Amino acid sequence: MKNAIAAFAVGFIFALGLGVSGMTQPQKVVGFLNLFGAWDPSLMFVMMGAIGVHFFTYKVIRQRTSPLLASTWQVPTKKDITPSLIFGSVLFGIGWGLAGFCPGPAIASVASMGSRPIMFLVSMLVGMYFFKLADHKFKFKR
Amino acid sequence: MNPDWINALMGGAVIGLSVSLMLLLNGRVTGISGIINGILTPAKGDTAWRVLFALGLIVGGFVINYVKPDSFMGQLATSDFTVVAAGLLVGFGTIMGSGCTSGHGVCGISRLSPRSIIATVTFIAAGVIAVYTFRLMGVLS
């Protein structure tokens, strides 16, 4: 229960960050990816801000033996560069450029009641489900 | 400095703080695609926090919409077909690639994970090539 409330707070704060940063405006996202046209570098600063904070907080937090509300750390430890990692990232990048939405901003944008974010979000969930079906058959991730 | 850049930097810092909070409290990375995907494959005792996280994002979205409604301006004028195709690609691709902008781009790079660095470079490069190609094709303006 405490973990769920914590997750709600994180989601809430994350969304505020997205709104302030400009990530909820697909035209800005496409402008950032339009490197060979009228490039809008502003969203590069979102990553700089986020990594600039978390690079340090990560180190400090991981000095603890355990998180505050859980018994163990659940941070990914995989190191292998797999075809799924690359191919999946390529597909994601194409979709990101096509709609200007990645998962976080798409979910937060549902609050705008616009038909496009909702349509995108439903399609994204279907895409996730399709991967599950495909992975079951082809075992991409083994 | 361009005000858009300052907003981006500040918003980014807030995102950095929120993912730090997730790590400190729940010991997890804030990988949004992974958190949402977990709802589609419900495991006992592992679903409520995921749903509440998504709810937090949406409630946060309502607050932004109230305080600064222009945060949701700048929608593209592409066809519905394009939106659906993009959503399918993002859903399929983020799960296949084990992460998106938050999990790989923010959390993974912050801990210098080689997988996340390679994934992030890959999806940004793919996005740049996609935008270039779709503009040539006239899909994007």
Interface residues (C-beta under 8 A of the other chain):
Chain A: M1 N3 A4 I5 A6 A7 F8 A9 V10 G11 F12 I13 F14 A15 L16 G17 L18 G19 V20 S21 G22 M23 T24 Q25 P26 Q27 K28 V30 L33 N34 L35 F36 G37 D40 P41 S42 L43 M44 F45 V46 M47 M48 G49 A50 I51 G52 V53 H54 F55 T57 Y58 I61 R62 R64 S66 P67 L68 L69 A70 T72 W73 Q74 V75 P76 K78 K79 D80 I81 S84 L85 I86 F87 G88 S89 V90 L91 F92 G93 I94 G95 W96 G97 L98 A99 G100 F101 C102 P103 G104 A106 I107 A108 S109 V110 A111 S112 G114 R116 M119 F120 L121 V122 S123 M124 L125 V126 G127 M128 Y129 F130 F131 K132 A134 D135 F140 K141
Chain B: N2 D4 W5 I6 N7 A8 L9 M10 G11 G12 A13 V14 I15 G16 L17 S18 V19 S20 L21 M22 L23 L24 L25 N26 G27 R28 V29 T30 I32 S33 I35 I36 N37 L40 T41 A48 W49 R50 V51 L52 F53 A54 L55 G56 L57 I58 V59 G60 G61 F62 V63 I64 N65 K68 P69 S71 F72 M73 G74 Q75 L76 T78 D80 T82 V83 V84 A85 A86 G87 L88 L89 V90 G91 F92 G93 T94 I95 M96 G97 S98 C100 T101 S102 H104 G105 V106 C107 G108 I109 S110 R111 S113 P114 R115 I118 A119 T120 T122 F123 I124 A125 A126 G127 V128 I129 A130 V131 Y132 F134 R135 V139 L140
